[in-house]
Amino acid sequence: MDLDTLILQLLEASPIADQGDLLDLLAAQGHELTQSTLSRRLKRLGIQKVQGRYRRVETSAQLLPEVTLREAPPNLLVLRTAPGFAQALGLSLDADPVPGQVGTLAGDDTVFVAVLPERMAEVKAHLARVLAAR
């Protein structure tokens, strides 16, 4: 069995949350790798850590799910997305905040964006443009 197939089978067979654990499982199958080599191979295979375990992310559509945007006056915007994507969305919003955006709180499929009440319209319009451009 080739190494890529073995990696995919191991990841499907049990939840693996640490590359060290995966390295140990591969070594038990006769494949000695360094962590950096494994990391590059995982990237090439489209494997990412999602919800605390390594999984294969196969298409770009899975990377950019639909997001809806609603206003919750006086100072919250609510973004709903596919399960498992809210934290990544929240992080991307925090990485490049628009003036008036105070912070985010992300769950599994929902992100709350706290906004200065006087900047609500501006922030909502900006987020709508950003979401439409993806």
Buried (B, 14 or more C-beta within 10 A) or exposed (E): EEBEEBBEEBBEEEEBEEBEBBBEBBEEEEBEBEEEEBEEBBEEBEBBEBEEEBBBEEEEEBEBBEBEBEBEEEBBBEBBBBEBBBBBBBEEBBEEBBEBBEEBEBEEBBBBBBBEEEBBEBBBEBBEEBBEEE
